[in-house]
Amino acid sequence: METYILQLFNGISVSSIYVLAALGLAITFGLMKVINMAHGEFIMIGAYVTYVIQNIFLSYVDKSLFGLYFVVAIPAAFVIAGAMGLLLESLVIKHLYGRPLDSMLATWGISLVLQQLARSIFGAPNVDVKSPAWLDGALLLTQGVQLPHKRLFIIALVIACIIGMSVLLYKSKYGIWIRAVMQNREMAASLGINTRLVDAYTFAVGSGIAGIAGCALTLLGSIGSTLGTYYIVDTFMVVVLGGVGTLLGTVAGGLVIGTANTTFEFFTNTSIGKVLVFTLVIMFLQWRPKGLFTVNSRSLD
């Protein structure tokens, strides 16, 4: 029984990382139809921002306040990754709307440039981020079931981000604009919505969420310039399985893939587990190409 509880918790923990990494991509991919292969590098940027802020606290802030560095790093990762996303959108992406293959090649090239830039600045070896003391330890349920505080914090952070995105999309004026442009761009523009501004800000928000994902990943291990490449395929798979442009679909897709990964790996091994998940996802998309949830509108129909 304890083994199954731990297995379920591991599945939810892995799923939370996938959901957080895919949240921003789900909106930008659904809104602009841009295949952003550099999305993983925004995760990397968020991780390195956390590393830099840790070093700033170690060098210039009283040691008694070191535990607060992670609280500062979360919004900093969002802002800096979002600013980089806004810059990328302004310089490159805005010229590639309606050209998905060109956008894929261009952003893939940008991802390689960003990886090399990270190596030049921080070096090729991976670096470690020391977690704050308040995240050490574990929640003891029974003698054999301990839930690490780090993973519990990541799950709570993901829930907070999902709530924040829900409020943005469904309770704000800007969210109405996003959904209007996503469902029928021409009609939204004819009603006076500045679709160019919506595209830019939405891409920035999506990149910022990826930065938060990178910040969270520093709690699980060392980070390096190729951090994002480990998650980009799974992130796209989550978005496609859940349904492009739907928040609920992203959450559902992340939960399905995360729990399936850990379950198959438990009974087989990592490689075979990945293959089985990919196979099942491909079979499901053959039956339901639009994913678990779809956005219905006249323009899409």
N, C-alpha and C positions, 0 to 999 in steps of 0.2 A: 504493500500500500504506500509506504514511504517513497519507494522508487517511482511510482506513478505520479505522486504529488510533485516530486522534484522534476520529473520529466515534463509535466504540464507547466510548471513554473519556468523551466528552461525554454519551452516552446513560446510562452507568452513573452519572455524576455527577448528572445531573438526576433519575434514578431514586432515588438515595440521599436527595435532599431530599424527594421525594414520600413515600418510605417512612417517613422520620423524622416528617414532618408527619401521616401517617396512622396511625402505630402506636397512639397514644393513642385516637384516634377509633374505630379498629377494635374495641378492647376495650369502650369505653363504649357505642358504638352497638350492639355485639353483646350486651352484658350487659343494658343498661337500655332498649334500643329508643328512646332519646332522640335526636331529630334536633337536634344541637347546632350551630346556625348561628354561635355565638360561638366556635367552636373556633379560627378564624383569629385572633381577638383574643388568645388565649393565646400564639400564635406571636408576635404583636406585643409582648406583655408581656415575653416572653423576650428579644426584640431590644432593647427599651428598658432592661431590667435590665442587659444587657451594656453599653449606652451609658453608663448611670449609673456602673457600676463602673469603666469606662474613665476617666471624669472624676474619680472619687475617687482612682484611682491617679495621675492626672496632677497632682492638686492636693495630695495628702497623703502620697504614698508616694515613696520615693527613685526617681529615674528609672531607675536600674540594674535595678530590679525591675518595670519597667512591663510587660515581656513576660509576667509571671505573671498579669496581670489576667484574661486569657482563661481560664486554668485555674480561677480563682476564679468567673468569670462562669457557667461551665457548671452547677455545682451550685446556685449562687444563682438562676439562671433556673428550674431545676427546682423548687426550694423555693418561690419566690415565685409562680410560675405555678400550682403545685400548691395553694398556700394560697388563691389566688384561685378556683381551681376548686372547692375544698372549700367556700368561702364561697358560691359560686353554687349549688352543689348543695344546701346546707343551707337557703338562703333561697328558691330558686325551683324547681330541678329536682325535688326530692323531692315536690313537690305535683303534678307533671305526668306521673308514671309511668303508662303505659297510654294516654296522650293525645299521640300523636306530632305531630299537626298543631298542637295548642296549644303543645307544646314548641318546635316550629320557629318559630312566631310570636314566642313569648316570648324565645327566645335570639337571634333576629334583632334584636329591639328592644334587647336587652342589648348586642349587638355594636355597634349605633349609639351607645349611651351610652358604651361603652368607647372607641370611636374619638374621640368628642367630648372625653372626659376626657383622652385622650392629647394632642389638639390644644391643650387648655387648659393642660396642664402643660408640654409640650415645644415647642409652637408648630406651626403648619401646615406649614412647609417641612420637607423631609426632612433628616435629620442623618446624619453619617458616623461610622463606627466604624473606627478605625485598627487594622489587624491587627498582632499582635505580630511582631517581626523574625524569629522562628524559623519563621514561616509564609510569609515572603517567598521568592521564587525558584521554581524548578521542577526537577523530576527530569528530567535529560536522558537519553533512551533512545537517540535518534539525532539527527543534526543537525536534522532536521525534526520530531521528535516530542519535545515537552516537556510534562510533566504537572505542572501547578501544585501546589505544596505545599498550598495552601488546600483545593483540591478533594480531594486525597488525604487530608487530615486529616478532611474531612467524611465521606468514605467510611468511614474508620476509626472515626469517632465513631458512625456509623449501625450498623456491625457490632457495636460495643460495646453499643449500646442494644438491638439485637436479641438479643444473647446475654443481656443483663441481663433483658429481658422474658421470654425463654425460661426462664431459671432461676426467675424469679418465678412464672411460670404452671405450670411442669411439675416443679419441684424443691422447692417450698416448700408449707407447709401453707396459707398464704393463697391460693396459686395453685389448690390443690384446691378451696378454697371458691369462688373466682371461677368456675372451670369448672363446678362443681356448680350454682351459681346461674344461670349462663348457660344450661345445658342443661335444668334443671328446677327453677325457683324454689320451687314449692310443696313438692316433695320435700326440697329442701335445707333449707327452713325447718322442716319436720317433724322433721328430724334434728338440729335445734338450732343450725344456722348462723344467725348474726345477719345476715340479708340486708340490713337497713338500713345496717349498718356496712360491709358489703362494697360496697354501692352507693357510699357516700360516699368511701371510701378509693380505690376503683377510678377514680372520676371525678377524684379529686385526682391520682392517678398519671398518668392519661391527659392531664390538663391540664399536668402537669409535663413530660411528654415533648414536648408541643407547645412549651413554653417552651425546651427544649433545641434544638428545630428553629429557633426564632427566633434563638437565640444563634448557631447555625451560619450562618443567612442573613446575619448582619452581615458575614461574610467575603466575601460576593459583591457587595455594593453598599450604597447608602444605604438608610436605613429611615425609615418614616413611619407615620402612624396607619392607613393603608389597606393596610399590608403583608399582613395576613392574608387580605384579600379576594381577592388574586391567587392564593391557593392553596386556598381553601375548596372550590371546585368540583372541582378536580383531586383533592383529598384524598378527598372523598366518592366520586369516580369510582374511585379506587384501591381503597377499601374494598368498594364494591359489586362491582367486577370480580373482586377476589381472593376474595371470600366473606366475609360479615359475621361478625365474631367469631373469625376464624382468623388466627394470626400468620403462618403460611406463605403464606396467601392474600394478606395485605397486602404481603409482600415480593415475591411473584410479580406482583401487580397493579401495584406501583410500577415494577418492572423493565420490564414490558410497556409501560406508558403512557409512561414516561420515554424508553425507547429508540425507541418508535414516534414520539413527538413530535419528537425530534431528527432522526430519519431522514426523516420527511415534510417537516420544515422545511428540511432540507438540499437536497431535490430540488424543493421548491416555495417557499413562504414561511411566515411564522409563522401567519398567519390561516388559510390553506388547510390547513396541517399540523394545526392544532387541530380544524378541521372534519372532516378525514379520521379523526383519532383518535376523536372523538366518534361519528362514524358507525359505525366498526368496533366500538366498545364496545357501542353500542345493538344492532347486528346480533347480536353475540355473546350479549348478555343475552336476546335474543328466543329464542335456541336453548338457552341454559343460564341461566335466571333466577337461580339461587342462586350464580352465579359459578364461579370456577375450583375452589375448595375449599369444602366445607360441613361444618358441625358436625352429626353425626348423633346423635340421641337420640329416645326415644319421644315426648317432649313436642313436638319439632319435627316429627316425622313424623305 
